[in-house]
Amino acid sequence: MTELFEITEEMNDWIRTRPENVQRMIELFPPNKLYRLKTTGNRVTIYAYLEDDTLTVEVSGEYNAVMFERRVFGIKPEDLEECDLPDENESLGAVLTEQEDINNFIQSVKTGENKMEKALFKGDMNKAMEIIREIRQEMYND
């Protein structure tokens, strides 16, 4: 599988200072690999190893087509599997990049008014961007 970066000696020195359970997690799930989160199918990178034997992962538009980039905590290592980089023809990116838009999207999910998610689910990034423009227009013209 693909290595995203080289683990340096400085990183190895830091790893040796971590608690034993964290060192085991790092050994089994190195931070320089790309993983697929089994529950969602998103490709993720590891952001943090926690002493409660869970991970915080990053879901980014660099490796996925996502509504917005985020960090997700409380991930069990067994919920990850190593994966390859996206195909060169695969749609990638984050539709929402401004915090205000992300907050509005989250609110729309809570209230059930979620056209963007449907467009993304269908893999239509252009439609999702069109919907974003419409929502912004509504927000700033009201």
Backbone as CSV, one residue per row, in Angstrom:
resi,resn,N_x,N_y,N_z,CA_x,CA_y,CA_z,C_x,C_y,C_z
1,MET,0.833,-1.184,0.000,0.000,0.000,0.000,0.879,1.250,0.000
2,THR,0.263,2.339,-0.289,0.964,3.601,-0.458,1.423,4.191,0.867
3,GLU,2.669,4.673,0.890,3.152,5.447,2.026,3.013,6.916,1.663
4,LEU,2.328,7.675,2.503,2.083,9.089,2.230,3.294,9.948,2.535
5,PHE,4.108,9.506,3.487,5.337,10.214,3.851,6.252,9.233,4.571
6,GLU,7.503,9.624,4.703,8.488,8.774,5.373,8.489,9.092,6.865
7,ILE,8.511,8.060,7.686,8.605,8.257,9.133,10.068,8.530,9.468
8,THR,10.302,9.671,10.067,11.668,10.111,10.359,12.150,9.532,11.690
9,GLU,13.433,9.644,11.921,13.995,9.201,13.191,13.434,10.038,14.340
10,GLU,13.209,11.314,14.079,12.614,12.193,15.093,11.217,11.687,15.484
11,MET,10.443,11.241,14.486,9.127,10.686,14.783,9.248,9.400,15.581
12,ASN,10.204,8.556,15.206,10.416,7.309,15.951,10.795,7.594,17.398
13,ASP,11.619,8.622,17.620,11.976,9.012,18.990,10.730,9.407,19.774
14,TRP,9.848,10.164,19.135,8.610,10.592,19.791,7.725,9.380,20.090
15,ILE,7.621,8.465,19.137,6.787,7.268,19.320,7.244,6.485,20.550
16,ARG,8.563,6.381,20.739,9.092,5.620,21.878,8.720,6.246,23.224
17,THR,8.301,7.512,23.232,7.907,8.170,24.487,6.430,7.974,24.793
18,ARG,5.677,7.383,23.882,4.233,7.208,24.061,3.955,5.993,24.944
19,PRO,2.772,5.955,25.553,2.384,4.771,26.333,2.398,3.521,25.450
20,GLU,2.573,2.369,26.090,2.704,1.106,25.343,1.523,0.836,24.426
21,ASN,0.301,1.091,24.898,-0.861,0.803,24.054,-0.879,1.709,22.824
22,VAL,-0.427,2.951,22.966,-0.363,3.854,21.826,0.724,3.376,20.864
23,GLN,1.863,2.940,21.384,2.927,2.412,20.526,2.437,1.213,19.716
24,ARG,1.627,0.352,20.349,1.075,-0.810,19.640,0.159,-0.354,18.501
25,MET,-0.688,0.644,18.798,-1.587,1.148,17.747,-0.779,1.734,16.591
26,ILE,0.270,2.476,16.910,1.101,3.086,15.863,1.783,2.003,15.036
27,GLU,2.221,0.946,15.691,2.863,-0.158,14.969,1.878,-0.844,14.020
28,LEU,0.651,-1.067,14.489,-0.355,-1.742,13.671,-0.970,-0.818,12.624
29,PHE,-1.062,0.468,12.944,-1.684,1.462,12.065,-0.768,2.684,11.952
30,PRO,0.296,2.565,11.156,1.256,3.662,11.041,0.597,4.933,10.502
31,PRO,1.089,6.096,10.946,0.478,7.359,10.535,0.741,7.746,9.084
32,ASN,1.622,7.043,8.420,1.980,7.404,7.039,1.236,6.577,5.988
33,LYS,0.168,5.938,6.388,-0.639,5.127,5.466,-2.004,5.770,5.274
34,LEU,-2.644,5.392,4.195,-4.005,5.819,3.924,-4.931,4.666,4.289
35,TYR,-6.022,4.992,4.968,-6.952,3.976,5.435,-8.357,4.271,4.915
36,ARG,-9.160,3.215,4.848,-10.580,3.370,4.543,-11.341,3.096,5.836
37,LEU,-12.232,4.011,6.174,-13.097,3.822,7.329,-14.224,2.887,6.891
38,LYS,-14.245,1.711,7.470,-15.183,0.671,7.030,-16.641,1.106,7.146
39,THR,-16.963,1.923,8.132,-18.361,2.297,8.360,-18.886,3.279,7.323
40,THR,-18.019,4.104,6.733,-18.479,5.118,5.774,-17.883,4.953,4.383
41,GLY,-16.768,4.238,4.288,-16.081,4.108,3.010,-15.139,5.262,2.710
42,ASN,-15.115,6.284,3.571,-14.197,7.405,3.360,-12.758,6.973,3.562
43,ARG,-11.871,7.551,2.735,-10.439,7.385,2.972,-10.046,8.386,4.053
44,VAL,-9.213,7.941,4.990,-8.825,8.799,6.109,-7.332,8.675,6.377
45,THR,-6.811,9.712,7.012,-5.460,9.665,7.563,-5.590,9.781,9.078
46,ILE,-4.608,9.274,9.782,-4.667,9.306,11.240,-4.136,10.651,11.724
47,TYR,-4.917,11.291,12.555,-4.552,12.581,13.134,-3.981,12.405,14.539
48,ALA,-4.564,11.480,15.334,-4.100,11.293,16.712,-4.399,9.876,17.185
49,TYR,-3.497,9.389,18.045,-3.665,8.113,18.731,-3.995,8.455,20.187
50,LEU,-5.096,7.933,20.688,-5.529,8.290,22.030,-5.290,7.145,23.005
51,GLU,-5.100,7.509,24.263,-4.764,6.506,25.271,-5.920,5.568,25.596
52,ASP,-7.129,5.895,25.130,-8.267,4.995,25.346,-8.387,3.974,24.204
53,ASP,-7.299,3.810,23.449,-7.220,2.849,22.337,-8.134,3.204,21.170
54,THR,-8.404,4.488,20.988,-9.135,4.952,19.821,-8.268,5.942,19.048
55,LEU,-8.766,6.331,17.887,-8.031,7.236,17.007,-8.894,8.436,16.657
56,THR,-8.235,9.517,16.309,-8.894,10.628,15.639,-8.366,10.604,14.210
57,VAL,-9.282,10.656,13.239,-8.891,10.592,11.838,-9.343,11.847,11.111
58,GLU,-8.680,12.129,9.995,-9.058,13.252,9.145,-9.718,12.723,7.877
59,VAL,-10.876,13.277,7.573,-11.578,12.988,6.327,-11.379,14.233,5.465
60,SER,-10.614,14.100,4.393,-10.286,15.291,3.596,-10.699,15.122,2.138
61,GLY,-10.816,16.255,1.490,-11.108,16.271,0.067,-9.928,15.870,-0.783
62,GLU,-8.768,15.739,-0.164,-7.593,15.291,-0.902,-7.747,13.848,-1.372
63,TYR,-8.493,13.046,-0.603,-8.635,11.625,-0.904,-10.089,11.192,-1.110
64,ASN,-11.056,12.125,-0.992,-12.479,11.808,-1.062,-13.236,12.937,-1.741
65,ALA,-14.455,12.651,-2.145,-15.424,13.690,-2.496,-16.321,13.823,-1.271
66,VAL,-16.174,14.934,-0.555,-16.912,15.123,0.697,-17.620,16.466,0.702
67,MET,-18.622,16.543,1.533,-19.332,17.795,1.684,-18.425,18.827,2.356
68,PHE,-17.726,18.407,3.433,-16.761,19.274,4.107,-15.716,18.405,4.794
69,GLU,-14.531,18.947,4.950,-13.452,18.220,5.606,-13.671,18.268,7.114
70,ARG,-13.218,17.219,7.794,-13.445,17.155,9.229,-12.509,16.148,9.894
71,ARG,-12.433,16.277,11.202,-11.746,15.282,12.032,-12.814,14.537,12.816
72,VAL,-12.620,13.228,12.909,-13.586,12.378,13.599,-12.844,11.630,14.700
73,PHE,-13.331,11.763,15.921,-12.661,11.106,17.047,-13.445,9.875,17.484
74,GLY,-12.794,9.045,18.323,-13.457,7.861,18.854,-13.498,6.688,17.891
75,ILE,-12.631,6.708,16.888,-12.606,5.633,15.893,-11.815,4.444,16.447
76,LYS,-12.404,3.280,16.377,-11.707,2.061,16.805,-10.775,1.620,15.677
77,PRO,-9.545,1.242,16.017,-8.602,0.833,14.974,-9.133,-0.280,14.072
78,GLU,-9.929,-1.182,14.616,-10.453,-2.282,13.793,-11.460,-1.803,12.750
79,ASP,-11.882,-0.535,12.838,-12.778,0.035,11.832,-12.026,0.594,10.628
80,LEU,-10.699,0.437,10.613,-9.877,0.926,9.510,-9.270,-0.235,8.741
81,GLU,-9.096,-0.012,7.428,-8.334,-0.949,6.606,-7.477,-0.125,5.658
82,GLU,-6.262,-0.572,5.446,-5.382,0.134,4.511,-6.010,0.158,3.134
83,CYS,-5.757,1.241,2.407,-6.311,1.335,1.062,-5.342,2.079,0.148
84,ASP,-5.648,2.037,-1.123,-4.843,2.721,-2.127,-5.300,4.158,-2.289
85,LEU,-4.485,4.938,-2.966,-4.860,6.298,-3.329,-6.062,6.258,-4.272
86,PRO,-6.813,7.348,-4.364,-7.933,7.389,-5.306,-7.448,7.208,-6.741
87,ASP,-8.337,6.689,-7.589,-8.024,6.585,-9.014,-7.873,7.984,-9.588
88,GLU,-7.097,8.112,-10.663,-6.863,9.436,-11.244,-8.132,10.075,-11.807
89,ASN,-9.128,9.287,-12.149,-10.381,9.825,-12.692,-11.460,10.037,-11.630
90,GLU,-11.131,9.746,-10.401,-12.109,9.848,-9.322,-12.327,11.316,-8.934
91,SER,-13.588,11.682,-8.703,-13.903,13.035,-8.235,-13.431,13.193,-6.804
92,LEU,-12.724,14.286,-6.554,-12.209,14.565,-5.214,-12.516,16.009,-4.858
93,GLY,-12.494,16.293,-3.584,-12.631,17.670,-3.128,-13.704,17.805,-2.069
94,ALA,-13.707,18.994,-1.472,-14.717,19.349,-0.475,-15.600,20.424,-1.080
95,VAL,-16.899,20.221,-1.030,-17.843,21.187,-1.582,-17.838,22.452,-0.735
96,LEU,-17.917,22.286,0.574,-17.976,23.427,1.485,-16.612,23.658,2.116
97,THR,-16.138,24.887,2.045,-14.838,25.198,2.640,-14.911,26.344,3.642
98,GLU,-15.973,27.115,3.599,-16.146,28.228,4.540,-16.915,27.734,5.766
99,GLN,-16.438,28.119,6.959,-17.052,27.634,8.191,-18.532,27.981,8.279
100,GLU,-18.913,29.159,7.836,-20.327,29.547,7.874,-21.172,28.618,7.012
101,ASP,-20.665,28.266,5.823,-21.384,27.340,4.951,-21.483,25.954,5.583
102,ILE,-20.412,25.525,6.230,-20.413,24.216,6.901,-21.446,24.212,8.020
103,ASN,-21.467,25.274,8.824,-22.447,25.365,9.912,-23.872,25.349,9.365
104,ASN,-24.114,26.080,8.275,-25.448,26.096,7.665,-25.820,24.716,7.134
105,PHE,-24.847,24.029,6.541,-25.110,22.679,6.043,-25.491,21.748,7.194
106,ILE,-24.730,21.810,8.270,-25.011,20.952,9.428,-26.417,21.251,9.951
107,GLN,-26.768,22.527,9.997,-28.118,22.897,10.430,-29.167,22.339,9.473
108,SER,-28.877,22.385,8.161,-29.846,21.865,7.189,-30.020,20.359,7.340
109,VAL,-28.956,19.664,7.696,-29.057,18.222,7.935,-29.955,17.977,9.135
110,LYS,-29.767,18.775,10.169,-30.582,18.604,11.377,-32.059,18.851,11.096
111,THR,-32.355,19.755,10.180,-33.747,20.082,9.896,-34.302,19.297,8.711
112,GLY,-33.473,18.473,8.088,-33.939,17.615,7.005,-33.989,18.271,5.647
113,GLU,-33.466,19.479,5.491,-33.473,20.159,4.203,-32.099,20.006,3.560
114,ASN,-31.873,18.869,2.959,-30.521,18.587,2.530,-30.432,18.179,1.068
115,LYS,-30.544,19.118,0.189,-30.431,18.848,-1.247,-28.997,18.516,-1.630
116,MET,-28.034,19.168,-0.967,-26.624,18.973,-1.330,-26.186,17.534,-1.105
117,GLU,-26.591,16.982,0.015,-26.205,15.607,0.323,-26.722,14.656,-0.748
118,LYS,-27.943,14.886,-1.207,-28.514,14.043,-2.253,-27.686,14.143,-3.536
119,ALA,-27.287,15.370,-3.883,-26.473,15.561,-5.090,-25.133,14.848,-4.946
120,LEU,-24.518,14.983,-3.775,-23.228,14.315,-3.562,-23.384,12.807,-3.573
121,PHE,-24.460,12.323,-2.959,-24.706,10.883,-2.926,-24.776,10.324,-4.339
122,LYS,-25.339,11.125,-5.239,-25.422,10.713,-6.642,-24.099,10.950,-7.371
123,GLY,-23.117,11.540,-6.687,-21.812,11.790,-7.296,-21.782,13.002,-8.198
124,ASP,-22.738,13.911,-8.021,-22.839,15.080,-8.892,-22.287,16.312,-8.185
125,MET,-20.956,16.494,-8.249,-20.298,17.628,-7.603,-20.775,18.947,-8.211
126,ASN,-21.023,18.990,-9.515,-21.481,20.228,-10.152,-22.832,20.654,-9.595
127,LYS,-23.738,19.700,-9.422,-25.054,20.002,-8.857,-24.904,20.470,-7.412
128,ALA,-24.031,19.849,-6.660,-23.812,20.255,-5.268,-23.300,21.691,-5.211
129,MET,-22.378,22.044,-6.096,-21.848,23.411,-6.125,-22.951,24.399,-6.531
130,GLU,-23.800,24.011,-7.457,-24.929,24.861,-7.867,-25.860,25.119,-6.682
131,ILE,-26.115,24.094,-5.906,-26.978,24.229,-4.740,-26.327,25.151,-3.708
132,ILE,-25.015,25.027,-3.541,-24.295,25.917,-2.613,-24.479,27.367,-3.046
133,ARG,-24.326,27.626,-4.338,-24.487,28.991,-4.840,-25.905,29.500,-4.582
134,GLU,-26.895,28.646,-4.768,-28.282,29.035,-4.515,-28.496,29.360,-3.039
135,ILE,-27.961,28.535,-2.168,-28.129,28.754,-0.726,-27.439,30.050,-0.318
136,ARG,-26.234,30.274,-0.816,-25.532,31.528,-0.502,-26.342,32.731,-0.979
137,GLN,-26.884,32.610,-2.186,-27.691,33.698,-2.735,-28.882,33.979,-1.824
138,GLU,-29.561,32.936,-1.386,-30.711,33.088,-0.487,-30.293,33.702,0.842
139,MET,-29.149,33.227,1.392,-28.689,33.689,2.700,-28.349,35.193,2.647
140,TYR,-27.690,35.627,1.602,-27.176,36.983,1.572,-28.139,37.971,0.946
141,ASN,-29.212,37.498,0.312,-30.186,38.399,-0.276,-31.449,38.553,0.568
142,ASP,-31.575,37.760,1.609,-32.755,37.860,2.492,-32.562,38.949,3.525
